[in-house]
Amino acid sequence: MKRIDRGQPRSRRLFLRLGIASVGAAVLSACDRLSHNDRFVDILQSAQNLSYRMQKLVVGRKALAQEFSEADIAPSFRSNGTELPNSQQYRDLAKDNFSSWALEVGGLVEKPIRLSLADLKAMPSRTQITRHDCVEGWSAIGKWKGVPLHQLLALVNPLPEARYVVFRCADPMEDAEEQDAGDMQPAVDSTYYESVDMDDAYHAQTILAYELNGAPLPIMNGAPLRLRVERQLGYKHAKYLMKIELVKDFGTLRGGKGGYWEDQGYEWYAGI
């Protein structure tokens, strides 16, 4: 059975965090009612944009997230979100140890590419021990190894108009029509997706991880490849990557907010 625990779109925990960042504790007692008020949601969106700009200004675009020692690594690293995608295509890939899996990188680029897991492991890598902070309130420290995203961007050469990097995943988040065996996506696309801007895309700690704690990335943690964008909350760290696409904006992408949970009401910029 598919398990989704990234949180509910109108969860009290998320709304409290949004409220603290924007209008203060005085309005939190009415947060459930206000969460259905379009005007108030617009205010929170404005506060999010202000938080995004201020963090860029105060912290700096190249500031690093805290890194830890081997002694700090958690004895186990729980799954955030889906533990096993409800996708026959993904399960077939897993049975074959992802030997036939490949990552597509395209969109607004000069040279689209397709890379196998072996291709990615042959590229220069980065290892980092960082803390994963989930919007639901838990955290864990893990050791990640993977390809810095900027290495892939150097291969495809983004076009000048590219402003965002979109990550498309294998895990369906809702019931969808039965897909054909060879389809990359269900007929009704409900698969998880996320995005970051070019600042985070080129950040030194933004990697596509294929190892966790010195071992191949487990399925529950996003095998064969997941995003680590260490300065943002856990729902931004897309798992089960299938495709990367560079775009100018989100207008034609699903709900237009830049991510699956963002389309449900979460904030797009989840900086920590």
VENRA-V249580 format. One record per run of one state. SS is the DSSP state (H for helix, E for strand, L for the rest). FROM is the first residue (numbers start at 1). TO is the last residue. Records with the same first field share a line. If there is no record, write none. Layout:
BEGIN
SS: FROM-TO + FROM-TO
END
This chain:
BEGIN
L: 1-11 + 23-24 + 35-37 + 60-69 + 73-87 + 96-101 + 108-108 + 110-112 + 122-125 + 134-138 + 157-157 + 159-163 + 173-190 + 202-206 + 213-214 + 217-218 + 222-225 + 229-231 + 233-233 + 237-240 + 248-259 + 265-270 + 272-272
H: 12-22 + 25-34 + 38-59 + 70-72 + 88-95 + 117-121 + 149-156 + 198-201 + 219-221 + 234-236 + 260-264
E: 102-107 + 109-109 + 113-116 + 126-133 + 139-148 + 158-158 + 164-172 + 191-197 + 207-212 + 215-216 + 226-228 + 232-232 + 241-247 + 271-271
END
